Amino acid sequence: LSQSRACHLVGECFGKPFRALVAEERMEHARRLLIATDYRVNEVANMTGFNNVEHFNRTFRRHNDLPPGEYRRRYRMTFE
């Protein structure tokens, strides 16, 4: 099975490209880390596969409508 065929099959099965599924998983992991840990934003970025914190911030904001720090402040309160 070639890489392109595998990506095509994933898209057919899940209705989204493989790349979008991976991005969603990375953002979900980042959200959990921001709420449940005291890791700094740059550490969360590295733990979720982003080598550049600015790129992580832009991507996080695009997926969640909030920057990571604001997301943590807003949603951590509901779990404490």
KOLMITI-933043 format. One record per atom (N, C-alpha, C): atom name; x negated, y negated, z; residue in three letters. Coordinates in Angstrom, 3 decimals, padded with zeros to 6 digits. Each point is the difference from the previous one (the first is absolute). Layout:
<nodes>
NODE   name         c1         c2         c3   resn
NODE     CA          X          Y          Z    Ala
...
</nodes>
This chain:
<nodes>
NODE   name         c1         c2         c3   resn
NODE      N   -000.858    001.173    000.000    Leu
NODE     CA    000.858   -001.173    000.000    Leu
NODE      C   -000.904   -001.236    000.000    Leu
NODE      N    000.161   -000.840   -000.977    Ser
NODE     CA   -000.829   -001.197   -000.086    Ser
NODE      C    000.491   -001.067    000.980    Ser
NODE      N   -000.852   -000.959    000.258    Gln
NODE     CA    000.355   -001.082    000.914    Gln
NODE      C    001.185   -000.791   -000.547    Gln
NODE      N   -000.004   -000.299   -001.282    Ser
NODE     CA    001.090   -000.787   -000.574    Ser
NODE      C    001.316    000.776    000.044    Ser
NODE      N   -000.051    001.298   -000.242    Arg
NODE     CA    001.210    000.819    000.060    Arg
NODE      C    000.534    000.074    001.430    Arg
NODE      N   -000.904    000.152    000.968    Ala
NODE     CA    000.411    000.037    001.400    Ala
NODE      C    000.680   -001.309    000.393    Ala
NODE      N   -000.572   -001.122   -000.401    Cys
NODE     CA    000.608   -001.300    000.304    Cys
NODE      C    001.366   -000.126   -000.656    Cys
NODE      N    000.126    000.492   -001.214    His
NODE     CA    001.275   -000.036   -000.704    His
NODE      C    001.045    000.831    000.748    His
NODE      N   -000.377    001.185    000.443    Leu
NODE     CA    000.931    000.863    000.731    Leu
NODE      C    000.415   -000.612    001.333    Leu
NODE      N   -000.944   -000.626    000.693    Val
NODE     CA    000.332   -000.679    001.261    Val
NODE      C    001.020   -001.095   -000.271    Val
NODE      N   -000.220   -000.763   -001.056    Gly
NODE     CA    000.946   -001.057   -000.357    Gly
NODE      C    001.385    000.544   -000.300    Gly
NODE      N    000.067    001.123   -000.686    Glu
NODE     CA    001.298    000.613   -000.295    Glu
NODE      C    000.689    000.485    001.270    Glu
NODE      N   -000.763    000.605    000.894    Cys
NODE     CA    000.585    000.566    001.224    Cys
NODE      C    000.437   -001.063    000.995    Cys
NODE      N   -000.783   -001.050    000.150    Phe
NODE     CA    000.261   -000.990    001.040    Phe
NODE      C    000.582   -001.307   -000.521    Phe
NODE      N    000.059   -000.154   -001.298    Gly
NODE     CA    000.576   -001.211   -000.573    Gly
NODE      C   -000.887   -001.221    000.105    Gly
NODE      N   -001.247    000.211    000.388    Lys
NODE     CA   -000.963   -001.100    000.131    Lys
NODE      C   -001.355    000.505   -000.465    Lys
NODE      N   -000.816   -000.893   -000.509    Pro
NODE     CA   -001.353    000.424   -000.370    Pro
NODE      C   -000.795    000.434    001.236    Pro
NODE      N   -000.945    000.879   -000.212    Phe
NODE     CA   -000.847    000.499    001.080    Phe
NODE      C   -000.645   -001.150    000.763    Phe
NODE      N   -000.486   -000.978   -000.722    Arg
NODE     CA   -000.666   -001.153    000.617    Arg
NODE      C    000.934   -000.736    000.962    Arg
NODE      N    001.273   -000.132   -000.360    Ala
NODE     CA    000.967   -000.670    000.872    Ala
NODE      C    000.263    000.826    001.258    Ala
NODE      N    000.065    001.316   -000.141    Leu
NODE     CA    000.195    000.862    001.167    Leu
NODE      C   -001.170   -000.110    000.972    Leu
NODE      N   -001.205   -000.030   -000.539    Val
NODE     CA   -001.191   -000.134    000.852    Val
NODE      C    000.020   -001.350    000.704    Val
NODE      N    000.344   -001.058   -000.716    Ala
NODE     CA    000.057   -001.338    000.605    Ala
NODE      C    001.029   -000.041    001.129    Ala
NODE      N    001.153    000.626   -000.195    Glu
NODE     CA    001.016    000.029    001.046    Glu
NODE      C   -000.497    000.742    001.243    Glu
NODE      N   -000.671    001.106   -000.206    Glu
NODE     CA   -000.553    000.760    001.138    Glu
NODE      C   -001.045   -000.819    000.744    Glu
NODE      N   -000.851   -000.691   -000.730    Arg
NODE     CA   -001.026   -000.824    000.636    Arg
NODE      C    000.637   -001.125    000.818    Arg
NODE      N    001.042   -000.618   -000.528    Met
NODE     CA    000.676   -001.076    000.717    Met
NODE      C    000.732    000.535    001.231    Met
NODE      N    000.596    001.162   -000.115    Glu
NODE     CA    000.670    000.600    001.164    Glu
NODE      C   -001.016    000.282    001.108    Glu
NODE      N   -001.139    000.536   -000.380    His
NODE     CA   -001.060    000.274    000.975    His
NODE      C   -000.485   -001.307    000.629    His
NODE      N   -000.159   -001.042   -000.797    Ala
NODE     CA   -000.426   -001.299    000.520    Ala
NODE      C    001.026   -000.558    000.975    Ala
NODE      N    001.282    000.107   -000.333    Arg
NODE     CA    001.044   -000.489    000.913    Arg
NODE      C   -000.056    000.728    001.338    Arg
NODE      N   -000.156    001.316   -000.039    Arg
NODE     CA   -000.086    000.771    001.257    Arg
NODE      C   -001.213   -000.433    000.818    Arg
NODE      N   -001.148   -000.171   -000.656    Leu
NODE     CA   -001.205   -000.410    000.720    Leu
NODE      C    000.156   -001.391    000.608    Leu
NODE      N    000.610   -000.914   -000.726    Leu
NODE     CA    000.170   -001.360    000.514    Leu
NODE      C    000.910   -000.031    001.218    Leu
NODE      N    001.028    000.813    000.006    Ile
NODE     CA    000.949   -000.002    001.111    Ile
NODE      C   -000.527    000.785    001.203    Ile
NODE      N   -000.652    001.116   -000.248    Ala
NODE     CA   -000.329    000.930    001.084    Ala
NODE      C   -001.418   -000.121    000.543    Ala
NODE      N   -000.857   -000.794   -000.639    Thr
NODE     CA   -001.386   -000.092    000.456    Thr
NODE      C   -000.424   -001.455    000.149    Thr
NODE      N   -001.176   -000.186    000.557    Asp
NODE     CA   -000.578   -001.336    000.120    Asp
NODE      C   -001.121   -000.228   -001.011    Asp
NODE      N   -000.075    000.842   -001.027    Tyr
NODE     CA   -001.027   -000.199   -001.023    Tyr
NODE      C    000.185   -001.357   -000.657    Tyr
NODE      N   -001.112   -000.623   -000.330    Arg
NODE     CA    000.050   -001.272   -000.711    Arg
NODE      C    000.503    000.245   -001.417    Arg
NODE      N    000.502   -001.045   -000.640    Val
NODE     CA    000.555    000.138   -001.348    Val
NODE      C   -001.046    000.528   -000.969    Val
NODE      N   -001.230   -000.459    000.107    Asn
NODE     CA   -001.032    000.495   -000.926    Asn
NODE      C   -000.296    001.479    000.245    Asn
NODE      N    000.138    000.465    001.234    Glu
NODE     CA   -000.190    001.425    000.288    Glu
NODE      C    001.152    000.828   -000.586    Glu
NODE      N    001.218   -000.518    000.122    Val
NODE     CA    001.150    000.679   -000.592    Val
NODE      C   -000.168    000.062   -001.514    Val
NODE      N   -000.467   -001.087   -000.586    Ala
NODE     CA   -000.232   -000.019   -001.443    Ala
NODE      C   -000.971    001.109   -000.397    Ala
NODE      N   -001.110    000.109    000.707    Asn
NODE     CA   -000.978    001.042   -000.308    Asn
NODE      C    000.568    001.396    000.217    Asn
NODE      N    000.768    000.180    001.056    Met
NODE     CA    000.571    001.320    000.310    Met
NODE      C    001.035    000.437   -001.034    Met
NODE      N    000.569   -000.944   -000.704    Thr
NODE     CA    001.016    000.336   -000.999    Thr
NODE      C   -000.536   -000.083   -001.422    Thr
NODE      N   -001.312   -000.064   -000.121    Gly
NODE     CA   -000.616    000.103   -001.320    Gly
NODE      C   -000.278   -001.295   -000.724    Gly
NODE      N    000.113   -001.108    000.686    Phe
NODE     CA   -000.289   -001.297   -000.621    Phe
NODE      C   -001.376   -000.456    000.459    Phe
NODE      N   -000.881   -000.236   -000.939    Asn
NODE     CA   -001.344   -000.476    000.330    Asn
NODE      C   -000.052   -001.512    000.124    Asn
NODE      N    001.044   -000.669   -000.457    Asn
NODE     CA    000.045   -001.451   -000.002    Asn
NODE      C    001.235   -000.432    000.788    Asn
NODE      N   -000.206   -000.702    001.100    Val
NODE     CA    001.115   -000.375    000.876    Val
NODE      C    000.942   -000.990   -000.686    Val
NODE      N   -000.512   -000.855   -000.876    Glu
NODE     CA    000.875   -000.938   -000.708    Glu
NODE      C    000.958    000.750   -000.924    Glu
NODE      N   -000.518    001.015   -000.666    His
NODE     CA    000.859    000.817   -000.861    His
NODE      C    001.048    000.738    000.841    His
NODE      N   -000.410    000.509    001.143    Phe
NODE     CA    000.947    000.649    000.912    Phe
NODE      C    001.086   -000.976    000.425    Phe
NODE      N   -000.382   -001.208    000.388    Asn
NODE     CA    000.981   -001.000    000.436    Asn
NODE      C    001.013   -000.305   -001.098    Asn
NODE      N   -000.485   -000.195   -001.245    Arg
NODE     CA    000.907   -000.284   -001.121    Arg
NODE      C    000.935    001.175   -000.257    Arg
NODE      N   -000.557    001.200   -000.006    Thr
NODE     CA    000.799    001.194   -000.268    Thr
NODE      C    001.018    000.225    001.110    Thr
NODE      N   -000.432   -000.163    001.243    Phe
NODE     CA    000.900    000.184    001.136    Phe
NODE      C    001.154   -000.996   -000.082    Phe
NODE      N   -000.305   -001.244   -000.283    Arg
NODE     CA    001.039   -001.027   -000.093    Arg
NODE      C    000.975    000.315   -001.143    Arg
NODE      N   -000.513    000.468   -001.116    Arg
NODE     CA    000.853    000.333   -001.135    Arg
NODE      C    000.963    001.145    000.349    Arg
NODE      N   -000.461    000.966    000.774    His
NODE     CA    000.832    001.154    000.353    His
NODE      C    000.927   -000.263    001.179    His
NODE      N   -000.358   -000.933    000.879    Asn
NODE     CA    000.742   -000.181    001.254    Asn
NODE      C    000.554   -001.403    000.222    Asn
NODE      N   -000.260   -000.910   -000.914    Asp
NODE     CA    000.462   -001.393    000.101    Asp
NODE      C   -000.550   -000.747    001.207    Asp
NODE      N   -001.020    000.561    000.641    Leu
NODE     CA   -000.668   -000.649    001.131    Leu
NODE      C   -001.487    000.338   -000.059    Leu
NODE      N   -000.856   -000.911    000.451    Pro
NODE     CA   -001.410    000.376    000.135    Pro
NODE      C   -000.157    000.982    001.162    Pro
NODE      N   -001.083    000.766    000.015    Pro
NODE     CA   -000.168    001.034    001.026    Pro
NODE      C    000.079   -000.514    001.439    Pro
NODE      N   -000.624   -001.123    000.279    Gly
NODE     CA    000.023   -000.529    001.369    Gly
NODE      C    001.400   -000.368    000.457    Gly
NODE      N    000.763   -000.625   -000.871    Glu
NODE     CA    001.375   -000.364    000.326    Glu
NODE      C    000.868    001.250    000.147    Glu
NODE      N   -000.234    000.986   -000.855    Tyr
NODE     CA    000.738    001.265    000.106    Tyr
NODE      C   -000.238    000.620    001.368    Tyr
NODE      N   -001.240    000.018    000.438    Arg
NODE     CA   -000.332    000.565    001.315    Arg
NODE      C    000.707   -000.765    001.111    Arg
NODE      N   -000.074   -001.320   -000.033    Arg
NODE     CA    000.636   -000.805    001.056    Arg
NODE      C    001.510    000.218    000.034    Arg
NODE      N    000.601    000.059   -001.158    Arg
NODE     CA    001.456    000.124   -000.058    Arg
NODE      C    000.491    001.378    000.432    Arg
NODE      N   -000.658    001.053   -000.460    Tyr
NODE     CA    000.535    001.340    000.226    Tyr
NODE      C   -000.601    000.708    001.215    Tyr
NODE      N   -001.124   -000.433    000.468    Arg
NODE     CA   -000.567    000.617    001.200    Arg
NODE      C    000.864   -000.278    001.208    Arg
NODE      N    000.605   -001.164    000.040    Met
NODE     CA    000.829   -000.366    001.147    Met
NODE      C    001.166    000.970    000.180    Met
NODE      N    000.517    000.548   -001.076    Thr
NODE     CA    001.138    000.889    000.102    Thr
NODE      C   -000.384    001.361    000.573    Thr
NODE      N   -001.308    000.326    000.040    Phe
NODE     CA   -000.456    001.296    000.496    Phe
NODE      C   -000.642   -000.088    001.366    Phe
NODE      N   -000.207   -001.183    000.525    Glu
NODE     CA   -000.653   -000.132    001.316    Glu
NODE      C    001.015   -000.091    001.109    Glu
</nodes>
